[in-house]
Amino acid sequence: MNRYWKILISPRSLFDQFRMGIPILLPLVLVLLSGGIYVGITAYFTDDQTYKGHLQDHASAQSEIDVLPEETLEHLQRSIEDPQRIDEARRSATFVAPLVYAITFTIGLVLLASYYWLAGLSFETRIGWASWFGFTCWAAMPTVYGSVITAALISSLGIEWKNALSPLTWIGWTQPWAVLFTIPLVWIVFISVHGLRSWGNKRIGTSVIVVLVPYLVYVLIGSFFMGIPAIVA
């Protein structure tokens, strides 16, 4: 268990140890499980108005496709104000969201590991893809602590605390990129830079650039998709 604290404060020395072999399963399970709990709790505590908006979007999409009978569309519109329908949507999201999170986060880890593996080839390292996958799992450990803290805040204080670890929101910046700029994300970059210096034997400037590229892409793409509802509205 000492490793899971050491990765936060002394990542380079830990990755030095991992050069001979890196555990993968437990950090991967911790990352996916904690994140799944967080998104499930977030879905459960989301307000009714948000679910009404989702149902309205669904009804509008079905209306535009124009493949359902008029009676069915009218039923969808009436169901938006039905409290039971809202509860059904909430229960569904509470159980589906963790599964979606696990799949998408795993895909992200696979892509990131592939990116580091290719970067490692340019560093002339002999580290295999599986080890780089373990690298990404350990570098993602701040999400475990962030998910647990945020889930606890939402459960005790309300859904308005879902962005509690996004420091720019503390001063009123609510743009998508500001929401995605979180304390765990900064910590992941810190860990990854020191890990890359350990495994790639490169200068800190090079390591910072290599590590920042995928996370800048993540913020840009994430901001785009988060901003779609606002654009449509």
VMD Tcl script that draws the C-alpha trace (Angstrom):
set ca {
  {0.00 0.00 0.00}
  {2.98 2.29 0.55}
  {3.44 2.40 -3.23}
  {0.03 4.03 -3.70}
  {1.12 6.98 -1.57}
  {4.66 7.05 -2.91}
  {3.43 7.46 -6.47}
  {1.96 10.83 -5.45}
  {5.04 12.32 -3.81}
  {8.05 10.41 -5.17}
  {7.06 9.01 -8.56}
  {10.53 8.92 -10.11}
  {12.00 6.66 -7.45}
  {9.00 4.35 -7.75}
  {9.27 4.15 -11.54}
  {12.98 3.41 -11.12}
  {11.88 0.29 -9.21}
  {9.28 -0.53 -11.85}
  {11.86 -0.75 -14.67}
  {12.35 -4.42 -13.76}
  {8.60 -5.13 -13.77}
  {5.47 -3.12 -13.10}
  {2.23 -4.35 -11.46}
  {-0.82 -3.61 -13.60}
  {-3.96 -5.33 -12.35}
  {-4.50 -3.68 -8.95}
  {-3.92 -0.05 -10.03}
  {-6.15 -0.65 -13.07}
  {-8.93 -2.05 -10.87}
  {-8.61 0.83 -8.38}
  {-8.77 3.45 -11.13}
  {-11.82 1.92 -12.83}
  {-13.67 1.05 -9.61}
  {-13.22 4.44 -7.95}
  {-14.13 6.28 -11.15}
  {-17.18 4.07 -11.65}
  {-18.38 4.81 -8.12}
  {-17.88 8.53 -8.70}
  {-19.86 8.71 -11.96}
  {-22.58 6.46 -10.52}
  {-23.00 8.72 -7.49}
  {-22.93 11.79 -9.74}
  {-25.73 10.31 -11.87}
  {-27.78 9.41 -8.80}
  {-27.59 12.90 -7.28}
  {-28.12 14.79 -10.55}
  {-31.18 17.06 -10.34}
  {-34.51 16.25 -12.00}
  {-34.26 19.20 -14.38}
  {-31.15 17.74 -15.99}
  {-32.89 14.42 -16.61}
  {-35.89 16.28 -18.03}
  {-33.50 17.93 -20.45}
  {-32.10 14.56 -21.51}
  {-35.61 13.18 -22.07}
  {-36.55 16.30 -24.02}
  {-33.47 15.87 -26.23}
  {-34.42 12.23 -26.82}
  {-37.99 13.19 -27.75}
  {-36.76 15.93 -30.09}
  {-34.32 13.56 -31.79}
  {-37.08 11.00 -32.34}
  {-39.34 13.71 -33.73}
  {-36.68 14.86 -36.21}
  {-36.05 11.30 -37.40}
  {-39.79 11.00 -38.03}
  {-39.95 7.20 -37.82}
  {-42.26 6.90 -34.80}
  {-46.05 7.24 -34.87}
  {-47.49 10.54 -33.69}
  {-49.08 8.83 -30.67}
  {-45.70 7.52 -29.53}
  {-44.12 10.95 -29.84}
  {-46.94 12.47 -27.80}
  {-46.39 9.80 -25.15}
  {-42.68 10.68 -25.02}
  {-43.51 14.35 -24.54}
  {-45.95 13.58 -21.71}
  {-43.46 11.29 -19.99}
  {-41.00 14.17 -19.56}
  {-43.12 15.55 -16.69}
  {-43.71 12.11 -15.16}
  {-41.76 11.75 -11.86}
  {-41.62 7.98 -12.32}
  {-40.03 8.42 -15.74}
  {-37.44 10.74 -14.19}
  {-36.65 8.14 -11.51}
  {-36.29 5.46 -14.17}
  {-33.85 7.64 -16.09}
  {-31.87 8.28 -12.91}
  {-31.67 4.59 -11.99}
  {-30.64 3.68 -15.50}
  {-27.90 6.33 -15.58}
  {-26.65 5.31 -12.13}
  {-25.94 1.77 -13.33}
  {-25.01 2.47 -16.95}
  {-22.64 5.38 -16.31}
  {-20.01 3.28 -14.45}
  {-19.95 0.75 -17.30}
  {-19.54 3.47 -19.91}
  {-16.82 5.07 -17.77}
  {-14.91 1.78 -17.45}
  {-14.99 1.20 -21.21}
  {-14.02 4.73 -22.24}
  {-11.34 5.10 -19.57}
  {-9.78 1.77 -20.54}
  {-9.72 2.85 -24.18}
  {-8.04 6.07 -23.08}
  {-5.39 4.13 -21.16}
  {-4.74 1.88 -24.17}
  {-4.32 4.88 -26.48}
  {-2.08 6.67 -23.99}
  {0.06 3.56 -23.48}
  {0.44 3.25 -27.26}
  {1.49 6.90 -27.45}
  {4.13 6.44 -24.73}
  {5.33 3.22 -26.37}
  {5.89 5.05 -29.66}
  {7.59 7.90 -27.81}
  {9.75 5.34 -26.02}
  {10.90 3.97 -29.37}
  {12.21 7.42 -30.25}
  {14.05 7.45 -26.90}
  {15.60 4.10 -27.90}
  {14.21 2.39 -24.83}
  {13.49 -1.33 -24.80}
  {10.33 -1.09 -22.71}
  {7.40 -3.07 -24.09}
  {3.83 -1.91 -24.61}
  {2.49 -3.81 -21.58}
  {4.89 -1.96 -19.29}
  {3.77 1.36 -20.74}
  {0.17 0.34 -20.07}
  {1.15 -0.24 -16.46}
  {2.85 3.17 -16.55}
  {-0.42 4.86 -17.53}
  {-2.35 2.98 -14.84}
  {0.03 4.09 -12.09}
  {0.18 7.65 -13.44}
  {-3.64 7.75 -13.24}
  {-3.66 6.99 -9.50}
  {-4.57 10.61 -8.57}
  {-7.97 9.94 -10.15}
  {-8.59 7.34 -7.42}
  {-8.18 9.87 -4.64}
  {-10.00 12.55 -6.64}
  {-12.95 10.27 -7.35}
  {-13.28 9.22 -3.71}
  {-13.09 12.80 -2.42}
  {-15.56 14.17 -4.98}
  {-17.99 11.28 -4.48}
  {-17.93 11.91 -0.72}
  {-18.56 15.64 -1.22}
  {-21.48 15.02 -3.60}
  {-23.03 12.43 -1.28}
  {-22.84 14.70 1.77}
  {-23.16 18.23 0.34}
  {-24.93 17.88 -3.01}
  {-24.34 17.69 -6.75}
  {-23.09 21.29 -6.87}
  {-19.79 19.95 -5.49}
  {-19.11 17.80 -8.56}
  {-16.44 20.26 -9.75}
  {-14.88 20.73 -6.31}
  {-11.45 19.66 -7.59}
  {-11.48 22.05 -10.57}
  {-9.72 25.08 -9.03}
  {-10.63 27.50 -11.82}
  {-14.32 27.02 -11.01}
  {-13.60 28.39 -7.52}
  {-13.12 31.82 -9.07}
  {-16.16 31.56 -11.33}
  {-14.65 30.13 -14.52}
  {-17.16 27.53 -15.72}
  {-16.01 27.02 -19.31}
  {-15.62 23.33 -20.24}
  {-11.82 23.54 -20.38}
  {-11.77 25.11 -16.91}
  {-13.92 22.28 -15.54}
  {-11.58 19.69 -17.08}
  {-8.53 21.38 -15.54}
  {-8.53 19.50 -12.25}
  {-6.10 18.92 -9.41}
  {-5.86 15.18 -10.24}
  {-5.05 16.06 -13.88}
  {-2.16 18.31 -12.80}
  {-0.92 15.56 -10.49}
  {-1.10 12.99 -13.31}
  {1.07 15.25 -15.48}
  {3.54 15.63 -12.59}
  {3.76 11.86 -12.11}
  {4.01 11.16 -15.84}
  {6.83 13.66 -16.36}
  {8.93 12.11 -13.60}
  {8.06 8.61 -14.77}
  {9.11 9.43 -18.30}
  {12.39 10.84 -17.06}
  {12.98 7.58 -15.22}
  {12.13 5.33 -18.15}
  {13.23 7.53 -21.03}
  {16.32 9.20 -19.54}
  {15.36 12.49 -21.17}
  {15.65 16.06 -20.02}
  {12.72 17.52 -18.11}
  {11.79 19.88 -20.95}
  {11.43 17.03 -23.41}
  {9.47 14.96 -20.90}
  {7.07 17.84 -20.18}
  {6.34 18.34 -23.87}
  {5.77 14.63 -24.51}
  {3.43 14.32 -21.52}
  {1.47 17.51 -22.15}
  {0.52 16.71 -25.76}
  {-2.10 14.00 -25.05}
  {-3.61 15.92 -22.14}
  {-3.96 19.09 -24.20}
  {-5.73 16.98 -26.82}
  {-7.94 15.54 -24.07}
  {-8.91 19.00 -22.82}
  {-9.62 20.27 -26.35}
  {-11.75 17.27 -27.35}
  {-13.48 17.14 -23.96}
  {-14.26 20.85 -24.12}
  {-15.77 20.43 -27.57}
  {-18.14 17.65 -26.52}
  {-19.06 19.37 -23.26}
  {-19.86 22.52 -25.20}
  {-22.16 20.85 -27.73}
  {-25.34 21.21 -25.58}
  {-24.65 24.91 -25.10}
  {-24.10 25.38 -28.84}
  {-27.32 23.55 -29.70}
  {-29.25 25.56 -27.14}
}
mol new
graphics top color blue
foreach p $ca { graphics top sphere $p radius 0.5 }
foreach p [lrange $ca 0 end-1] q [lrange $ca 1 end] { graphics top cylinder $p $q radius 0.2 }
display resetview
